[in-house]
């Protein structure tokens, strides 16, 4: 009986946390003051631009950036808040915080998740930029069907890794 109530608590906490994160990411009065998605988009664009500068120095294509817009010649991409990794990060953080583990374990999971998801998203944006630049006909499908799913899959796999390796939930 205890395990059923604990499972219900974990699921309820997960759903409440997801709704809370999505509320913070999308509720107008909050977004007007603190836009986490836009902040992550700016950070992702800036770090992706750094990766692309290295690649452009090796391969030899021109590269420019203005805010969250990066381009080369006629081709440009805008790292919008929806491309910031905020949604997969919210799903991951909700799962970590809802899981019955110690707070030390949760802190480790939060730090691990934010770092790994940010890095994966930087390489996702950089790869999409290169696909758009060199194989423009594949950009839309890769962006919509592959790249978004990849980051969500990484978030789920990362949670499974954390839960099995670092979360010290009490045994039943």
KEKE-3310 file (N, C-alpha, C; in steps of 0.2 Angstrom, whole numbers, plus 5000, padded with zeros to 4 digits):
npx = (5004:5010:5019:5011:5005:5016:5020:5010:5011:5024:5021:5011:5018:5028:5019:5014:5025:5030:5019:5021:5034:5031:5021:5029:5037:5028:5018:5012:5013:5024:5034:5036:5043:5054:5061:5064:5066:5070:5082:5089:5089:5097:5109:5112:5113:5124:5134:5134:5137:5151:5155:5153:5161:5174:5172:5170:5182:5190:5184:5180:5169:5159:5153:5141:5133:5119:5112:5101:5101:5110:5121:5126:5131:5117:5110:5101:5098:5087:5089:5076:5066:5059:5068:5078:5080:5073:5061:5064:5073:5065:5056:5065:5071:5059:5057:5068:5067:5055:5057:5060:5072:5087:5091:5104:5107:5097:5102:5114:5109:5101:5111:5119:5110:5106:5118:5122:5111:5111:5123:5121:5111:5118:5126:5116:5110:5121:5124:5112:5113:5124:5118:5108:5115:5123:5115:5102:5089:5086:5085:5072:5065:5074:5076:5063:5058:5069:5079:5073:5067:5078:5084:5075:5075:5088:5087:5078:5085:5096:5090:5086:5099:5104:5095:5097:5111:5115:5104:5099:5087:5076:5075:5062)
npy = (4994:5006:5008:5011:5023:5031:5031:5037:5050:5053:5054:5063:5074:5076:5079:5091:5099:5100:5107:5119:5123:5125:5135:5145:5147:5151:5160:5176:5188:5184:5180:5192:5199:5190:5181:5166:5156:5165:5170:5158:5155:5165:5162:5150:5153:5161:5153:5142:5150:5152:5139:5137:5147:5141:5130:5137:5143:5133:5126:5137:5146:5161:5170:5177:5185:5192:5196:5183:5178:5169:5168:5164:5171:5171:5163:5161:5158:5158:5157:5153:5156:5143:5135:5134:5124:5124:5117:5102:5103:5107:5096:5086:5091:5092:5078:5074:5081:5077:5064:5051:5055:5059:5076:5080:5071:5075:5088:5086:5079:5090:5099:5091:5088:5101:5105:5095:5094:5108:5108:5097:5104:5115:5109:5103:5114:5120:5109:5109:5122:5120:5110:5117:5126:5119:5108:5113:5108:5098:5104:5108:5096:5089:5098:5098:5085:5077:5083:5090:5079:5072:5079:5078:5064:5063:5069:5061:5049:5053:5056:5043:5037:5045:5042:5028:5028:5038:5043:5040:5033:5028:5010:4999)
npz = (5000:5004:4993:4983:4986:4987:4974:4968:4974:4968:4954:4954:4959:4949:4938:4943:4945:4931:4926:4933:4929:4915:4916:4921:4910:4900:4904:4902:4911:4919:4910:4904:4913:4918:4906:4904:4894:4883:4888:4889:4875:4870:4877:4871:4858:4858:4863:4853:4842:4845:4844:4830:4825:4826:4818:4806:4804:4801:4790:4781:4779:4778:4793:4803:4817:4825:4839:4843:4830:4818:4804:4787:4773:4763:4771:4786:4803:4817:4834:4843:4858:4859:4854:4864:4873:4884:4887:4886:4897:4907:4908:4912:4924:4932:4933:4940:4952:4957:4960:4972:4981:4990:4994:4991:4981:4972:4969:4963:4951:4946:4942:4934:4923:4918:4913:4904:4895:4890:4883:4874:4867:4862:4852:4844:4839:4832:4823:4816:4810:4801:4793:4787:4780:4771:4766:4763:4759:4768:4780:4787:4790:4797:4808:4814:4815:4819:4827:4838:4844:4848:4858:4868:4870:4874:4887:4894:4894:4901:4913:4917:4918:4929:4939:4941:4944:4953:4961:4977:4982:4994:4998:4995)
capx = (5000:5014:5022:5006:5004:5022:5020:5005:5015:5029:5018:5008:5023:5030:5014:5013:5032:5030:5014:5024:5039:5028:5018:5035:5040:5024:5013:5014:5016:5031:5039:5038:5049:5060:5060:5069:5067:5073:5088:5093:5090:5103:5115:5113:5115:5131:5139:5134:5141:5157:5157:5153:5167:5179:5171:5170:5189:5193:5180:5181:5163:5158:5149:5139:5128:5116:5107:5100:5101:5116:5120:5132:5129:5110:5107:5101:5094:5086:5088:5070:5065:5057:5074:5083:5081:5070:5056:5067:5076:5059:5054:5071:5071:5053:5058:5073:5064:5049:5059:5061:5079:5090:5092:5111:5106:5094:5106:5118:5105:5100:5117:5121:5105:5107:5125:5122:5106:5114:5129:5118:5107:5122:5128:5110:5109:5127:5123:5106:5115:5128:5114:5104:5120:5126:5110:5096:5083:5085:5084:5066:5063:5079:5074:5056:5057:5075:5083:5069:5066:5085:5086:5070:5078:5094:5084:5075:5091:5100:5086:5087:5106:5105:5091:5100:5118:5116:5098:5099:5080:5075:5073:5055)
capy = (5000:5012:5010:5014:5030:5034:5031:5042:5056:5055:5056:5070:5079:5077:5083:5098:5103:5101:5113:5125:5125:5127:5141:5150:5148:5154:5165:5182:5193:5181:5180:5200:5201:5185:5176:5160:5154:5169:5170:5152:5155:5170:5159:5144:5156:5164:5147:5139:5154:5150:5132:5138:5151:5137:5126:5141:5145:5127:5125:5143:5150:5167:5169:5183:5185:5198:5193:5176:5176:5168:5167:5164:5173:5172:5158:5163:5154:5162:5153:5156:5152:5136:5131:5135:5118:5125:5112:5096:5104:5107:5089:5082:5094:5089:5071:5073:5084:5073:5057:5051:5054:5064:5083:5080:5068:5080:5094:5083:5078:5096:5101:5086:5089:5108:5105:5090:5097:5114:5106:5094:5109:5119:5105:5102:5121:5120:5104:5111:5127:5117:5106:5122:5129:5114:5104:5117:5105:5093:5108:5108:5089:5087:5102:5097:5078:5073:5087:5091:5072:5070:5082:5075:5057:5064:5071:5055:5044:5056:5055:5036:5037:5048:5038:5022:5028:5043:5044:5035:5033:5022:5004:4996)
capz = (5000:5004:4987:4978:4988:4985:4967:4966:4976:4963:4948:4956:4960:4943:4934:4946:4943:4924:4925:4936:4924:4909:4918:4921:4903:4895:4907:4900:4916:4921:4904:4903:4918:4917:4901:4904:4887:4879:4891:4887:4868:4869:4879:4867:4852:4859:4863:4847:4838:4847:4840:4823:4823:4826:4812:4800:4803:4798:4783:4777:4777:4782:4799:4807:4822:4828:4844:4842:4823:4815:4797:4783:4767:4763:4775:4793:4808:4823:4840:4846:4864:4858:4852:4869:4877:4891:4888:4888:4903:4912:4909:4916:4931:4935:4935:4946:4958:4959:4962:4980:4982:4994:4991:4988:4975:4967:4967:4958:4945:4943:4939:4928:4918:4915:4909:4898:4890:4887:4879:4868:4863:4858:4847:4840:4835:4827:4818:4812:4806:4796:4788:4783:4776:4766:4764:4765:4758:4774:4786:4790:4792:4802:4814:4817:4817:4822:4832:4844:4848:4850:4864:4873:4871:4879:4893:4897:4895:4906:4920:4918:4920:4936:4944:4942:4946:4958:4965:4982:4984:4999:4995:4998)
cpx = (5004:5017:5017:5005:5010:5023:5015:5008:5020:5026:5014:5013:5026:5026:5014:5020:5032:5025:5017:5029:5036:5024:5024:5038:5035:5019:5016:5017:5023:5036:5041:5043:5055:5058:5065:5071:5071:5081:5092:5094:5096:5109:5117:5116:5122:5136:5139:5138:5149:5160:5158:5159:5173:5179:5172:5178:5192:5190:5181:5174:5162:5153:5147:5134:5125:5110:5107:5100:5109:5115:5127:5129:5121:5107:5107:5096:5093:5085:5082:5070:5063:5063:5080:5084:5077:5065:5059:5070:5071:5057:5059:5071:5065:5054:5063:5070:5058:5051:5061:5068:5081:5091:5099:5110:5103:5098:5111:5115:5103:5106:5120:5116:5105:5113:5124:5117:5108:5119:5126:5114:5112:5125:5123:5110:5115:5126:5117:5109:5119:5123:5110:5109:5122:5120:5103:5089:5081:5084:5078:5064:5068:5078:5068:5056:5063:5078:5079:5068:5073:5086:5081:5073:5084:5092:5081:5080:5095:5097:5087:5094:5107:5101:5094:5107:5118:5110:5098:5092:5080:5072:5066:5056)
cpy = (5006:5014:5013:5022:5034:5035:5037:5049:5058:5057:5062:5076:5081:5081:5090:5102:5104:5107:5119:5127:5128:5134:5147:5152:5151:5159:5172:5187:5190:5182:5188:5202:5197:5180:5171:5158:5158:5170:5164:5152:5160:5166:5153:5147:5158:5158:5143:5143:5153:5144:5133:5142:5146:5133:5131:5143:5139:5126:5131:5146:5156:5166:5175:5181:5191:5195:5186:5174:5175:5166:5166:5165:5174:5168:5161:5159:5159:5157:5156:5153:5145:5132:5131:5129:5118:5119:5105:5097:5104:5100:5085:5085:5092:5082:5070:5076:5080:5066:5057:5049:5059:5071:5083:5077:5072:5085:5092:5082:5084:5099:5097:5088:5096:5108:5101:5093:5103:5112:5102:5099:5113:5115:5104:5109:5121:5116:5107:5117:5124:5113:5111:5125:5125:5110:5107:5113:5100:5097:5107:5101:5087:5091:5100:5090:5074:5077:5088:5084:5070:5073:5079:5068:5058:5065:5065:5050:5047:5055:5047:5034:5039:5044:5031:5022:5033:5044:5038:5035:5027:5016:5002:4990)
cpz = (5000:4997:4982:4980:4986:4978:4965:4968:4971:4957:4949:4956:4953:4938:4937:4944:4936:4923:4927:4931:4918:4910:4918:4914:4898:4898:4906:4905:4919:4916:4903:4908:4918:4912:4901:4898:4882:4881:4889:4879:4867:4871:4874:4860:4852:4859:4857:4842:4839:4843:4833:4821:4822:4819:4805:4799:4799:4791:4779:4775:4781:4788:4802:4812:4824:4833:4844:4835:4821:4808:4794:4776:4767:4768:4783:4797:4814:4829:4844:4853:4864:4857:4858:4873:4884:4892:4890:4895:4909:4913:4913:4923:4935:4937:4940:4952:4961:4962:4969:4981:4987:4991:4988:4981:4969:4965:4962:4951:4942:4939:4933:4922:4915:4911:4903:4893:4887:4882:4873:4864:4859:4852:4842:4836:4830:4822:4813:4807:4800:4791:4784:4778:4770:4763:4766:4764:4764:4780:4790:4793:4798:4809:4817:4819:4820:4828:4838:4848:4851:4857:4870:4875:4876:4886:4897:4898:4901:4913:4922:4921:4928:4941:4945:4945:4953:4963:4971:4986:4989:4996:4999:5002)
residu = (UNK:UNK:UNK:UNK:UNK:UNK:UNK:UNK:UNK:UNK:UNK:UNK:UNK:UNK:UNK:UNK:UNK:UNK:UNK:UNK:UNK:UNK:UNK:UNK:UNK:UNK:UNK:UNK:UNK:UNK:UNK:UNK:UNK:UNK:UNK:UNK:UNK:UNK:UNK:UNK:UNK:UNK:UNK:UNK:UNK:UNK:UNK:UNK:UNK:UNK:UNK:UNK:UNK:UNK:UNK:UNK:UNK:UNK:UNK:UNK:UNK:UNK:UNK:UNK:UNK:UNK:UNK:UNK:UNK:UNK:UNK:UNK:UNK:UNK:UNK:UNK:UNK:UNK:UNK:UNK:UNK:UNK:UNK:UNK:UNK:UNK:UNK:UNK:UNK:UNK:UNK:UNK:UNK:UNK:UNK:UNK:UNK:UNK:UNK:UNK:UNK:UNK:UNK:UNK:UNK:UNK:UNK:UNK:UNK:UNK:UNK:UNK:UNK:UNK:UNK:UNK:UNK:UNK:UNK:UNK:UNK:UNK:UNK:UNK:UNK:UNK:UNK:UNK:UNK:UNK:UNK:UNK:UNK:UNK:UNK:UNK:UNK:UNK:UNK:UNK:UNK:UNK:UNK:UNK:UNK:UNK:UNK:UNK:UNK:UNK:UNK:UNK:UNK:UNK:UNK:UNK:UNK:UNK:UNK:UNK:UNK:UNK:UNK:UNK:UNK:UNK:UNK:UNK:UNK:UNK:UNK:UNK)
# end
